[in-house]
Amino acid sequence: MFRKMSMAVAAVMLMAGAAYADPIEGNWKTQSGETAAIGSCGDGAFCITLKTGKHAGKQIGKMTASGDGNYAGSITDPADDKTYKGKAKLNGASIKMSGCVLGGLICKGQDWTKL
């Protein structure tokens, strides 16, 4: 009886953990066709790592939630290793990723879709 109860509690806890995952977490198709993984990397931050393409395995960003589907942090262009002030806006199964310079006056962005 105790064993069945323990297994039931463990199963509920695993399902609850998945239910509390942040909506930004998961695999995303970038505008250029690569796959990027976004996952928790401690202290409330989310790390962005390329999974496919020429720069597979490279971490290209780190962001924290700022509320209302918005995220802020840094984003790195994997082609030249330049890092920019980054921001992201989550909208359902899509996310607008942006890198900005000059205090956010000039931004370049991409639309990604969740896989």
C-alpha positions as YAML, in Angstrom:
chain: A
units: angstrom
residues:
- id: 1
  name: MET
  ca: [0.00, 0.00, 0.00]
- id: 2
  name: PHE
  ca: [2.77, 2.43, 1.00]
- id: 3
  name: ARG
  ca: [4.67, 1.64, -2.21]
- id: 4
  name: LYS
  ca: [1.62, 2.36, -4.41]
- id: 5
  name: MET
  ca: [0.99, 5.62, -2.56]
- id: 6
  name: SER
  ca: [4.64, 6.68, -2.97]
- id: 7
  name: MET
  ca: [4.54, 5.97, -6.69]
- id: 8
  name: ALA
  ca: [1.32, 7.94, -7.07]
- id: 9
  name: VAL
  ca: [2.80, 10.93, -5.23]
- id: 10
  name: ALA
  ca: [5.95, 10.77, -7.38]
- id: 11
  name: ALA
  ca: [3.88, 10.69, -10.58]
- id: 12
  name: VAL
  ca: [1.82, 13.71, -9.49]
- id: 13
  name: MET
  ca: [4.99, 15.65, -8.64]
- id: 14
  name: LEU
  ca: [6.51, 14.90, -12.07]
- id: 15
  name: MET
  ca: [3.36, 16.08, -13.84]
- id: 16
  name: ALA
  ca: [3.19, 19.20, -11.68]
- id: 17
  name: GLY
  ca: [6.81, 20.04, -12.55]
- id: 18
  name: ALA
  ca: [5.99, 19.92, -16.26]
- id: 19
  name: ALA
  ca: [2.91, 22.07, -15.72]
- id: 20
  name: TYR
  ca: [5.02, 24.81, -14.11]
- id: 21
  name: ALA
  ca: [7.55, 25.04, -16.96]
- id: 22
  name: ASP
  ca: [7.89, 28.57, -18.31]
- id: 23
  name: PRO
  ca: [6.27, 28.99, -21.76]
- id: 24
  name: ILE
  ca: [9.60, 30.15, -23.26]
- id: 25
  name: GLU
  ca: [11.20, 26.79, -22.52]
- id: 26
  name: GLY
  ca: [11.45, 24.32, -25.37]
- id: 27
  name: ASN
  ca: [12.76, 24.00, -28.91]
- id: 28
  name: TRP
  ca: [12.30, 26.85, -31.36]
- id: 29
  name: LYS
  ca: [12.79, 27.10, -35.12]
- id: 30
  name: THR
  ca: [14.80, 30.24, -35.89]
- id: 31
  name: GLN
  ca: [14.08, 32.48, -38.85]
- id: 32
  name: SER
  ca: [17.10, 30.99, -40.65]
- id: 33
  name: GLY
  ca: [15.85, 27.42, -40.09]
- id: 34
  name: GLU
  ca: [18.08, 26.22, -37.23]
- id: 35
  name: THR
  ca: [16.71, 24.80, -34.00]
- id: 36
  name: ALA
  ca: [17.43, 26.66, -30.76]
- id: 37
  name: ALA
  ca: [16.74, 25.22, -27.32]
- id: 38
  name: ILE
  ca: [15.65, 27.54, -24.52]
- id: 39
  name: GLY
  ca: [15.86, 26.14, -21.02]
- id: 40
  name: SER
  ca: [16.31, 27.14, -17.42]
- id: 41
  name: CYS
  ca: [19.93, 27.74, -16.45]
- id: 42
  name: GLY
  ca: [19.55, 28.80, -12.81]
- id: 43
  name: ASP
  ca: [18.75, 32.00, -10.90]
- id: 44
  name: GLY
  ca: [15.51, 32.46, -12.89]
- id: 45
  name: ALA
  ca: [17.41, 32.78, -16.18]
- id: 46
  name: PHE
  ca: [16.82, 31.01, -19.48]
- id: 47
  name: CYS
  ca: [19.77, 30.09, -21.70]
- id: 48
  name: ILE
  ca: [19.46, 29.88, -25.48]
- id: 49
  name: THR
  ca: [21.61, 27.25, -27.20]
- id: 50
  name: LEU
  ca: [21.69, 26.37, -30.89]
- id: 51
  name: LYS
  ca: [20.99, 22.67, -31.48]
- id: 52
  name: THR
  ca: [21.44, 22.50, -35.26]
- id: 53
  name: GLY
  ca: [23.34, 24.29, -37.99]
- id: 54
  name: LYS
  ca: [26.89, 25.58, -38.34]
- id: 55
  name: HIS
  ca: [27.02, 26.81, -34.73]
- id: 56
  name: ALA
  ca: [25.30, 23.83, -33.05]
- id: 57
  name: GLY
  ca: [26.08, 23.60, -29.33]
- id: 58
  name: LYS
  ca: [26.85, 27.31, -28.98]
- id: 59
  name: GLN
  ca: [25.04, 29.29, -26.27]
- id: 60
  name: ILE
  ca: [23.76, 32.47, -27.91]
- id: 61
  name: GLY
  ca: [21.76, 34.12, -25.18]
- id: 62
  name: LYS
  ca: [20.59, 34.40, -21.61]
- id: 63
  name: MET
  ca: [17.34, 36.07, -20.56]
- id: 64
  name: THR
  ca: [15.11, 36.51, -17.54]
- id: 65
  name: ALA
  ca: [11.37, 37.03, -17.47]
- id: 66
  name: SER
  ca: [10.23, 40.63, -17.04]
- id: 67
  name: GLY
  ca: [6.46, 39.94, -17.06]
- id: 68
  name: ASP
  ca: [3.63, 39.75, -19.59]
- id: 69
  name: GLY
  ca: [5.52, 37.37, -21.92]
- id: 70
  name: ASN
  ca: [8.52, 39.70, -22.08]
- id: 71
  name: TYR
  ca: [12.11, 38.67, -21.44]
- id: 72
  name: ALA
  ca: [15.33, 40.69, -21.26]
- id: 73
  name: GLY
  ca: [19.02, 39.86, -21.19]
- id: 74
  name: SER
  ca: [21.69, 39.36, -23.80]
- id: 75
  name: ILE
  ca: [21.85, 37.77, -27.24]
- id: 76
  name: THR
  ca: [24.97, 36.89, -29.23]
- id: 77
  name: ASP
  ca: [25.28, 36.74, -33.01]
- id: 78
  name: PRO
  ca: [26.93, 33.33, -33.48]
- id: 79
  name: ALA
  ca: [28.57, 34.39, -36.76]
- id: 80
  name: ASP
  ca: [30.70, 37.18, -35.27]
- id: 81
  name: ASP
  ca: [30.41, 36.57, -31.50]
- id: 82
  name: LYS
  ca: [29.12, 40.11, -30.87]
- id: 83
  name: THR
  ca: [26.78, 40.33, -27.89]
- id: 84
  name: TYR
  ca: [23.85, 42.74, -27.76]
- id: 85
  name: LYS
  ca: [21.23, 43.80, -25.28]
- id: 86
  name: GLY
  ca: [18.55, 41.21, -25.93]
- id: 87
  name: LYS
  ca: [14.82, 41.10, -25.55]
- id: 88
  name: ALA
  ca: [12.10, 38.65, -26.43]
- id: 89
  name: LYS
  ca: [8.32, 38.89, -26.65]
- id: 90
  name: LEU
  ca: [6.36, 35.66, -26.42]
- id: 91
  name: ASN
  ca: [3.07, 35.47, -28.31]
- id: 92
  name: GLY
  ca: [1.52, 31.99, -28.22]
- id: 93
  name: ALA
  ca: [3.68, 29.63, -30.30]
- id: 94
  name: SER
  ca: [5.90, 32.40, -31.64]
- id: 95
  name: ILE
  ca: [8.55, 34.61, -30.15]
- id: 96
  name: LYS
  ca: [10.09, 37.85, -31.39]
- id: 97
  name: MET
  ca: [13.82, 37.85, -30.54]
- id: 98
  name: SER
  ca: [15.70, 41.16, -30.77]
- id: 99
  name: GLY
  ca: [19.24, 42.39, -30.26]
- id: 100
  name: CYS
  ca: [19.69, 46.11, -29.65]
- id: 101
  name: VAL
  ca: [22.45, 48.73, -29.53]
- id: 102
  name: LEU
  ca: [22.55, 52.37, -28.44]
- id: 103
  name: GLY
  ca: [20.35, 51.80, -25.42]
- id: 104
  name: GLY
  ca: [17.68, 50.04, -27.45]
- id: 105
  name: LEU
  ca: [17.37, 52.70, -30.15]
- id: 106
  name: ILE
  ca: [18.45, 50.36, -32.96]
- id: 107
  name: CYS
  ca: [17.20, 46.79, -32.84]
- id: 108
  name: LYS
  ca: [17.32, 43.89, -35.26]
- id: 109
  name: GLY
  ca: [14.98, 40.98, -34.72]
- id: 110
  name: GLN
  ca: [13.82, 37.57, -35.81]
- id: 111
  name: ASP
  ca: [10.56, 35.69, -35.42]
- id: 112
  name: TRP
  ca: [10.90, 32.13, -34.10]
- id: 113
  name: THR
  ca: [8.23, 29.43, -33.92]
- id: 114
  name: LYS
  ca: [7.89, 26.74, -31.26]
- id: 115
  name: LEU
  ca: [8.48, 23.17, -32.39]
...
